[in-house]
């Protein structure tokens, strides 16, 4: 998720066949998103639209990196304990 996407967390999504979705618009405020949704529903009557709050924080690739960082951090703590143990 880019910084610009984080600034606009309220999304209007269009539900497509086979459980797929596409983001139609992003808004900063829920009220703006709901008003835009009403406008879109009036203009595109056969579309299935809804408002969601996109709270995605990390992608799957970065989650793997976080796990690796935790492992490295715990190894550093263990080695520090080993060096301090004789004291």
C-alpha positions as CSV (number, residue, x, y, z in Angstrom):
1,X,0.0,0.0,0.0
2,X,1.5,3.3,-1.1
3,X,1.6,6.4,1.1
4,X,-1.1,8.0,-1.2
5,X,-3.4,5.0,-0.6
6,X,-2.9,5.3,3.1
7,X,-4.2,8.9,2.9
8,X,-7.4,7.8,1.3
9,X,-8.5,4.7,3.3
10,X,-12.2,4.8,2.4
11,X,-12.8,2.8,-0.8
12,X,-15.8,2.4,-3.1
13,X,-15.5,-1.1,-4.6
14,X,-17.4,-2.8,-7.4
15,X,-18.2,-6.4,-6.8
16,X,-17.5,-8.5,-9.9
17,X,-18.4,-12.1,-10.7
18,X,-16.3,-15.0,-9.2
19,X,-15.8,-13.1,-5.8
20,X,-13.6,-10.5,-7.4
21,X,-13.6,-6.8,-6.6
22,X,-12.1,-3.7,-8.1
23,X,-11.6,-0.3,-6.4
24,X,-13.5,2.4,-8.2
25,X,-12.6,5.4,-6.0
26,X,-10.7,6.3,-2.8
27,X,-11.8,9.0,-0.3
28,X,-10.4,10.5,2.9
29,X,-13.7,10.6,4.7
30,X,-16.5,8.1,5.0
31,X,-19.1,10.7,4.4
32,X,-17.5,11.7,1.1
33,X,-17.3,8.0,0.1
34,X,-21.0,7.4,0.9
35,X,-22.1,10.5,-1.0
36,X,-20.0,9.5,-4.0
37,X,-21.5,6.0,-3.7
38,X,-25.0,7.4,-4.0
39,X,-24.0,9.3,-7.1
40,X,-22.4,6.2,-8.7
41,X,-25.5,4.1,-7.9
42,X,-27.7,6.6,-9.7
43,X,-25.5,6.7,-12.8
44,X,-24.6,3.0,-12.9
45,X,-27.8,1.3,-11.7
46,X,-26.9,-2.3,-12.5
47,X,-23.5,-2.3,-10.7
48,X,-23.0,-3.8,-7.2
49,X,-21.1,-1.1,-5.3
50,X,-20.1,-0.8,-1.6
51,X,-18.0,1.3,0.7
52,X,-15.2,-0.3,2.7
53,X,-12.3,0.8,5.0
54,X,-9.0,-0.4,3.5
55,X,-6.8,-1.1,6.5
56,X,-4.1,-3.1,4.7
57,X,-0.8,-2.5,6.6
58,X,1.7,-4.8,5.0
59,X,1.9,-7.0,1.9
60,X,2.6,-10.7,2.1
61,X,6.2,-10.2,1.0
62,X,7.0,-7.7,3.7
63,X,5.4,-10.0,6.3
64,X,8.1,-12.5,5.5
65,X,10.7,-9.9,6.1
66,X,9.2,-9.0,9.5
67,X,9.5,-12.6,10.5
68,X,13.1,-12.7,9.4
69,X,13.8,-9.5,11.4
70,X,12.3,-11.0,14.5
71,X,14.5,-14.1,14.1
72,X,17.6,-12.0,13.7
73,X,16.6,-9.9,16.7
74,X,16.1,-12.9,18.9
75,X,19.5,-14.3,17.9
76,X,21.1,-11.0,18.8
77,X,19.5,-11.2,22.2
78,X,20.6,-14.8,22.7
79,X,24.2,-13.9,21.8
80,X,24.2,-10.9,24.1
81,X,23.0,-13.2,27.0
82,X,25.8,-15.6,26.2
83,X,28.5,-12.9,26.3
84,X,27.1,-11.4,29.5
85,X,26.6,-14.8,31.3
86,X,30.2,-15.1,32.5
87,X,30.1,-11.7,34.1
